């Protein structure tokens, strides 16, 4: 394989943003693409195999364009651009960046950052009910909140309803201090945080007082019909099948429903079926219901979160394969689980 070299120009005002502090992004690209990069006077010399140089130029071109659009380049941007460079869709990172859902109270644009997130946002626009399923950090709840707030501002819905099952994750509600609302609020805190960031605390409180924005535990949904509302059920893996059925049958005219959950993080009592798992099986063929599966490649939190998710996925996969192998061996040799002997009276 022949080694070649090429030069690319990086505008001085974007150099630090694209190359990273102490050239950390450049070093990341060198390790991933097996090339050598030398930065000097607004130019970057790239030395390596021709195919890897093509990928490096594509990555830098995409990052420079993102920087020109006002983005602060992060480790996640670099990792995702590198991943896309090995596919035929390396330019799609720029298409994704164009899709601005709304802006936070500080003016920061909220938009999908991966192809999985883009597909999720598109499904929310097109479907009446959408299931967003994936690991922590993939933006399931935050993007749904942004879509809901924008729909509310645009007058597409008359109110926003956010709900979560108040499952006791090792802590009993009765031992928590305060009245019932004080006990439940910690379970709903992630929803409040997203509301404050996107809408602003003052705007949220103003609309909450009017009853136009409601944050409540899932149990409070029973017996209601929710018309003309944007409804988000978060942490759906912690619902029971009965709770999920109750929630889905609350949907009224003019409403849109987003259900988010992570099938690997259930806090239900041992052996209990998850309402999310059951709903996926029951509703997979129902028209106008969308299912979006996000993966570790869609994680947009700290890069370490992505590594943690991948490590757990590998561990669970290995454990599942080992159990399958054990069952096959048991079947092959006619082994059965030992039964406890009956005790005499």
C-alpha positions, 0 to 999 in steps of 0.5 A: 500500500503506497504512502502519500501526502496531501495538504488541506487548509483550515481557516484560522478562526476554526482551527482550535475548534476543529483540532481540539485543545492541545490537538486532541481531536487530531491525535484521535484521528491519527490513531483511528485512521493510521495517518500522520498529521502535521499542523502548520500556519493554517494548513494541515499535512496528512501522510498515510495510505491514500484511502485513509487520507480520503477519509481524513479529508472527509472528516475534516471537511465535515468538522470545518463546515459544522464549525462554520455553522456555529457549532462547538465541536465536541468529542462526540462530533469527532467520534461520529464523523470518524464512524461515518467516514467508514460508511457510504453516508459520511456527508449525512452529518451535515444533513443532520445538523440542519434539522433544528427543532428549537432553541433553548432559553439561552439560544442554543439550538436543539437538534439531532446529532446522529442518524438514529436521533434524526430518524427518531425526530422524523418519526415523531413528526410523522406518527401519532404514537412513537416508541423511542427505545435505547440506552441512557444518553441517546437523547430519547427524552430530551428530543421528545421534550424539545419536539413537544415544547415546539409543538406547544409554541406553534399551537399544534397542541394545547398542552404538554403532559409529562409522566413517569412511573414512580417505581421505587429503585431500592428506596421506599417512598414511605421513608422519603421526607415530605408529603406525597408530592415531595416524595414523587418529585425526585422521580420527575426531576429529569423532566423538570430539568429538561423543561427549565433548560429548553423553556425557562423556569419562568415560562414553565411556571407560568404555563404550569399554573394555567394547567397547560404543562403538567408533570405527574406520575403515571398513576395520575393518568387513570380515568382521564382522556387526553385530547389535543395534548403532546404526551410523553411517557418516560422510563416506560420499561418500569411500567406493568403491562396493565399500566401501559395499556391504561396509558395508551387508552388515554389518547384522545383526538389531536394528541401525539404520544411519545414513549421512551424507555431502556429495556436494559434498566428495569426497576420492576420487582423480580420476575415482573413483565415490563409493559414496554416489552409487552407493548412492543410485541403487541403493537408492532403491526399497528399502523401509525405507531412508530418504533425507533431503536437507538444504540450506543452509537447514538449516545451523545453524553460524555464519551465514557458513557458510550464505552460503558453502554458498549461494555454492558452490551458485550457482557449481556451478549456474552452471557446470553450466548453462554446460557444458550450454549448451556441449554444446547449441551443440556439438551444434547446430553439429556441433562435436566435441572435437579429437582428438590426431593419431596419431604415426607410428612 
